[in-house]
Amino acid sequence: MARKIHWAYLLLVAVILLVSGCSSSDNTEASADAKTGLSKDEISNEAFKDLFPLQYDSYMKNEEMEDTKYSGSVKRSKYDQDKEPLLPILFNGYGFATEYNEDRGHIYANEDVREIARITDASVGSCLTCKSTAVPHLIEEMGDDYWGGNFNNDIWPAAEAMGHSPIGCSDCHDPETMDLRITRPSFIKAMESQGVDMSNPTKNEMRNYVCGQCHVEYYFAPENSEVTFPWSEGFKAEDMYEYYETVAKDRGFNQDWIHNISGTPILKAQHPEFETHMTGPHGQADVTCSDCHMPYERADGKKKITSHWWTSPLKTMEQSCATCHSNRDLDELADRVEEIQDNHMKALHEAEDISVNAHYYVNKMITSGVSEEKIKEAQNHIRKGQWYWDYVAAENAAGFHNPQGAMDTLKISSEESFRAIKIATEELVKKGVSIEELDKEIEKVKEAVKSEPDNFKKKDHATNDYFPAQQPKK
């Protein structure tokens, strides 16, 4: 009997270790009662260097820039011919049509937000929220005045005066104990809006939450520009669209901008990696963001640390993928990932092209004198189609975080854009408009945008005499 109990116990321990293998604690992290000697208000990444040299060295690998098939960390425009050259059409009339670059490493966050052309004299403090280690203290000191404060005149100078760093140690760790923590209040509010108790999250949950503070969809609340996550309905694209059509509108938020070509009120998706991961196969299996993007490694050949080089798991498959997929050939796994991403990008570009066409069809409805009722009906489909496309396009995994979810979302996008085109076609034919001529003019304007060598001027080719810009109605 004792022997049976002994083996049963060992089996139970083995199962527990297997289940928790992807979230075991880092043996170089400070324990709950340890003290680093740092101030609780420390925000300089350099202050952690001598205490945690191995982790700091891995963090500094984020300086490396490398282009990959569908993303990478090289500072280059998303408008390039081999990227997304039609974006200046889809975002026409909005700052994203002026400059929109591939994401570089977190280490460049402050530099990039300072230089991007989308930051203007009208930009608000919320634009800094996930870029600087000073933000938690700015929110604490300024309260609601932080969110709507003038970025150039008030918020950036205040962050510099605090000696801030780009995204780093204090954003995710308590400087005194190195315990994981949430420093952006918007995340806590959004989770609680779904009924999640945030008072005592587990270590495994925190390995998602610290990333989910920033790698998310959000909008600026109309009353004070506070960063707000549209999560009360759920994490899926359809949940958030429902939120925007109900809760957000009730609060006074209707759109991010009015599209310059179709006159449609458009929602701009941000970067919903957390949401797509949580609804995808890995998230549903309780695999965390950190398991894949911050795998354990032998930094000096001996000590096991959590990597702070936030990169694609395809670059660290031995440490990340092999931990759970120990029975799979890693080359086969990499090929499978690439196949998923290839299929995803093909569908993404198809949905993108249909959405572009829909905008021009509605432009022709407006200039041909089609009724306001029909124009509005088509615009509603454009709004939905572009949201579902952008929800996938703005997410930085080329579909891998939730392969089936991404494909389903793109299918809805295409269907909605096609509905707009169908309505427009029926009405334009009644007005005697040549659909063949319209299609030729659309192809001309696409080519004009693509072929413009100056990325800052691409947006200017999106409208012309045949497709005049539509001014927002007052």
Solvent accessible surface area in square Angstrom, and as a share of the most:
residue,aa,sasa,rsa
1,M,170,0.76
2,A,79,0.61
3,R,179,0.65
4,K,150,0.63
5,I,100,0.51
6,H,98,0.44
7,W,150,0.53
8,A,60,0.46
9,Y,131,0.50
10,L,71,0.35
11,L,120,0.60
12,L,103,0.51
13,V,50,0.29
14,A,54,0.42
15,V,73,0.42
16,I,97,0.49
17,L,117,0.58
18,L,146,0.73
19,V,118,0.68
20,S,42,0.27
21,G,32,0.30
22,C,23,0.14
23,S,21,0.14
24,S,46,0.29
25,S,73,0.47
26,D,8,0.04
27,N,105,0.54
28,T,37,0.21
29,E,55,0.25
30,A,27,0.21
31,S,65,0.42
32,A,81,0.63
33,D,123,0.64
34,A,33,0.25
35,K,149,0.63
36,T,22,0.13
37,G,76,0.73
38,L,31,0.15
39,S,64,0.41
40,K,124,0.52
41,D,72,0.37
42,E,42,0.19
43,I,12,0.06
44,S,33,0.21
45,N,10,0.05
46,E,107,0.48
47,A,33,0.25
48,F,3,0.01
49,K,88,0.37
50,D,129,0.67
51,L,80,0.40
52,F,33,0.14
53,P,69,0.43
54,L,41,0.20
55,Q,22,0.10
56,Y,16,0.06
57,D,86,0.45
58,S,7,0.04
59,Y,10,0.04
60,M,61,0.27
61,K,79,0.33
62,N,5,0.03
63,E,83,0.37
64,E,95,0.43
65,M,92,0.41
66,E,89,0.40
67,D,60,0.31
68,T,52,0.30
69,K,123,0.52
70,Y,60,0.23
71,S,40,0.26
72,G,19,0.18
73,S,22,0.15
74,V,46,0.27
75,K,78,0.33
76,R,54,0.20
77,S,17,0.11
78,K,27,0.11
79,Y,1,0.00
80,D,35,0.18
81,Q,114,0.51
82,D,104,0.54
83,K,21,0.09
84,E,24,0.11
85,P,15,0.09
86,L,10,0.05
87,L,6,0.03
88,P,0,0.00
89,I,0,0.00
90,L,0,0.00
91,F,1,0.01
92,N,5,0.02
93,G,51,0.49
94,Y,63,0.24
95,G,29,0.28
96,F,24,0.10
97,A,0,0.00
98,T,37,0.21
99,E,28,0.13
100,Y,30,0.12
101,N,27,0.14
102,E,14,0.06
103,D,80,0.41
104,R,33,0.12
105,G,12,0.11
106,H,42,0.19
107,I,26,0.13
108,Y,34,0.13
109,A,11,0.09
110,N,16,0.08
111,E,81,0.36
112,D,35,0.18
113,V,11,0.07
114,R,91,0.33
115,E,103,0.46
116,I,25,0.13
117,A,39,0.31
118,R,76,0.28
119,I,27,0.14
120,T,68,0.39
121,D,110,0.57
122,A,87,0.67
123,S,15,0.10
124,V,32,0.18
125,G,0,0.00
126,S,5,0.03
127,C,37,0.22
128,L,0,0.00
129,T,6,0.04
130,C,31,0.18
131,K,69,0.29
132,S,0,0.00
133,T,1,0.01
134,A,0,0.00
135,V,0,0.00
136,P,28,0.18
137,H,31,0.14
138,L,2,0.01
139,I,26,0.13
140,E,135,0.61
141,E,129,0.58
142,M,60,0.27
143,G,33,0.32
144,D,92,0.48
145,D,103,0.53
146,Y,0,0.00
147,W,7,0.02
148,G,40,0.38
149,G,12,0.12
150,N,40,0.20
151,F,0,0.00
152,N,34,0.17
153,N,106,0.55
154,D,72,0.37
155,I,0,0.00
156,W,22,0.08
157,P,57,0.36
158,A,32,0.25
159,A,0,0.00
160,E,97,0.43
161,A,91,0.70
162,M,58,0.26
163,G,43,0.41
164,H,31,0.14
165,S,13,0.09
166,P,29,0.18
167,I,33,0.17
168,G,4,0.04
169,C,26,0.15
170,S,2,0.02
171,D,7,0.03
172,C,29,0.17
173,H,17,0.07
174,D,37,0.19
175,P,0,0.00
176,E,61,0.27
177,T,15,0.09
178,M,20,0.09
179,D,59,0.30
180,L,39,0.19
181,R,68,0.25
182,I,32,0.16
183,T,18,0.10
184,R,6,0.02
185,P,41,0.26
186,S,5,0.03
187,F,0,0.00
188,I,60,0.30
189,K,117,0.50
190,A,5,0.04
191,M,8,0.04
192,E,94,0.42
193,S,59,0.38
194,Q,59,0.26
195,G,69,0.66
196,V,51,0.29
197,D,112,0.58
198,M,20,0.09
199,S,95,0.62
200,N,131,0.67
201,P,35,0.22
202,T,77,0.45
203,K,80,0.34
204,N,45,0.23
205,E,69,0.31
206,M,16,0.07
207,R,10,0.04
208,N,12,0.06
209,Y,13,0.05
210,V,13,0.08
211,C,30,0.18
212,G,0,0.00
213,Q,5,0.02
214,C,27,0.16
215,H,65,0.29
216,V,1,0.00
217,E,1,0.00
218,Y,49,0.19
219,Y,7,0.03
220,F,60,0.25
221,A,10,0.08
222,P,64,0.40
223,E,129,0.58
224,N,37,0.19
225,S,25,0.16
226,E,23,0.10
227,V,9,0.05
228,T,26,0.15
229,F,11,0.05
230,P,0,0.00
231,W,0,0.00
232,S,46,0.30
233,E,82,0.37
234,G,11,0.11
235,F,29,0.12
236,K,106,0.45
237,A,3,0.02
238,E,80,0.36
239,D,34,0.18
240,M,0,0.00
241,Y,25,0.10
242,E,84,0.38
243,Y,6,0.02
244,Y,3,0.01
245,E,55,0.25
246,T,54,0.31
247,V,38,0.22
248,A,0,0.00
249,K,79,0.33
250,D,128,0.66
251,R,137,0.50
252,G,55,0.53
253,F,19,0.08
254,N,59,0.30
255,Q,54,0.24
256,D,40,0.21
257,W,18,0.06
258,I,45,0.23
259,H,0,0.00
260,N,37,0.19
261,I,0,0.00
262,S,0,0.00
263,G,19,0.18
264,T,0,0.00
265,P,30,0.19
266,I,0,0.00
267,L,1,0.01
268,K,3,0.01
269,A,0,0.00
270,Q,25,0.11
271,H,57,0.26
272,P,0,0.00
273,E,15,0.07
274,F,2,0.01
275,E,0,0.00
276,T,17,0.10
277,H,11,0.05
278,M,44,0.20
279,T,33,0.19
280,G,2,0.02
281,P,77,0.49
282,H,50,0.22
283,G,7,0.07
284,Q,128,0.57
285,A,68,0.53
286,D,103,0.53
287,V,21,0.12
288,T,0,0.00
289,C,17,0.10
290,S,5,0.03
291,D,15,0.08
292,C,31,0.19
293,H,57,0.25
294,M,21,0.10
295,P,6,0.04
296,Y,40,0.15
297,E,50,0.22
298,R,147,0.53
299,A,43,0.33
300,D,75,0.39
301,G,62,0.60
302,K,160,0.68
303,K,115,0.49
304,K,47,0.20
305,I,0,0.00
306,T,5,0.03
307,S,4,0.02
308,H,28,0.13
309,W,40,0.14
310,W,57,0.20
311,T,20,0.12
312,S,41,0.26
313,P,30,0.19
314,L,73,0.36
315,K,74,0.31
316,T,18,0.10
317,M,21,0.09
318,E,122,0.55
319,Q,76,0.34
320,S,9,0.05
321,C,28,0.17
322,A,25,0.20
323,T,77,0.45
324,C,68,0.41
325,H,65,0.29
326,S,95,0.61
327,N,134,0.69
328,R,104,0.38
329,D,77,0.40
330,L,38,0.19
331,D,108,0.56
332,E,101,0.45
333,L,19,0.09
334,A,29,0.22
335,D,95,0.49
336,R,118,0.43
337,V,16,0.09
338,E,75,0.34
339,E,87,0.39
340,I,22,0.11
341,Q,32,0.14
342,D,50,0.26
343,N,77,0.40
344,H,5,0.02
345,M,20,0.09
346,K,130,0.55
347,A,19,0.14
348,L,5,0.03
349,H,72,0.32
350,E,87,0.39
351,A,0,0.00
352,E,6,0.03
353,D,52,0.27
354,I,25,0.13
355,S,1,0.01
356,V,0,0.00
357,N,32,0.16
358,A,1,0.00
359,H,0,0.00
360,Y,0,0.00
361,Y,13,0.05
362,V,0,0.00
363,N,0,0.00
364,K,32,0.14
365,M,0,0.00
366,I,51,0.26
367,T,66,0.38
368,S,30,0.19
369,G,52,0.50
370,V,9,0.05
371,S,61,0.39
372,E,110,0.49
373,E,136,0.61
374,K,66,0.28
375,I,12,0.06
376,K,115,0.49
377,E,65,0.29
378,A,0,0.00
379,Q,20,0.09
380,N,74,0.38
381,H,42,0.19
382,I,2,0.01
383,R,10,0.03
384,K,61,0.26
385,G,0,0.00
386,Q,1,0.00
387,W,1,0.00
388,Y,6,0.02
389,W,1,0.00
390,D,2,0.01
391,Y,10,0.04
392,V,9,0.05
393,A,32,0.25
394,A,8,0.07
395,E,13,0.06
396,N,63,0.32
397,A,13,0.10
398,A,14,0.10
399,G,4,0.03
400,F,59,0.25
401,H,31,0.14
402,N,25,0.13
403,P,34,0.22
404,Q,120,0.54
405,G,24,0.23
406,A,12,0.09
407,M,75,0.33
408,D,68,0.35
409,T,13,0.07
410,L,5,0.02
411,K,126,0.53
412,I,53,0.27
413,S,0,0.00
414,S,21,0.13
415,E,62,0.28
416,E,13,0.06
417,S,1,0.01
418,F,112,0.47
419,R,109,0.40
420,A,0,0.00
421,I,26,0.13
422,K,128,0.54
423,I,20,0.10
424,A,0,0.00
425,T,39,0.23
426,E,83,0.37
427,E,22,0.10
428,L,0,0.00
429,V,87,0.50
430,K,149,0.63
431,K,109,0.46
432,G,67,0.64
433,V,28,0.16
434,S,53,0.34
435,I,41,0.21
436,E,119,0.54
437,E,85,0.38
438,L,0,0.00
439,D,60,0.31
440,K,118,0.50
441,E,32,0.15
442,I,2,0.01
443,E,97,0.44
444,K,127,0.54
445,V,3,0.01
446,K,7,0.03
447,E,102,0.46
448,A,38,0.30
449,V,0,0.00
450,K,63,0.27
451,S,67,0.43
452,E,29,0.13
453,P,123,0.77
454,D,55,0.28
455,N,37,0.19
456,F,98,0.41
457,K,106,0.45
458,K,5,0.02
459,K,62,0.26
460,D,89,0.46
461,H,68,0.30
462,A,0,0.00
463,T,30,0.17
464,N,63,0.33
465,D,147,0.76
466,Y,45,0.17
467,F,0,0.00
468,P,50,0.32
469,A,40,0.31
470,Q,26,0.12
471,Q,138,0.61
472,P,72,0.46
473,K,164,0.70
474,K,248,1.05
